[in-house]
Amino acid sequence: MSDVVDVTTGPIRGSTKLYRNGVPFRRVRLTNGEHLDLYDTPGPYTHGDAVIDLEAGLPRRTITRDRGTQLQRARAGEITAEMA
């Protein structure tokens, strides 16, 4: 068994990535000239300008790191949207 992982990254031929209200979609061009919009789940892996390093993983969002965990916020007496 091989330890090599093959991951598709970058744009996918025949389609473009777009966002509607912040939700990622992939617009697939059909042979009849029409298109089909599909929910796009790979995250940044198929974004044209994303830098993907499988060894390092994806960078964490600063906002997540700065605000603490749900437990820390609850212990501090803060009511978050998830708790309400």
Secondary structure, 3 states (H helix, E strand, C coil): CCCCCCCCCCCCCCEEEEEECCEEEEEEECCCCCEEEEECCCHHHHCCCCCCCCCCCCCCCHHHHHCCCHHHHHHCCCCCCCCC
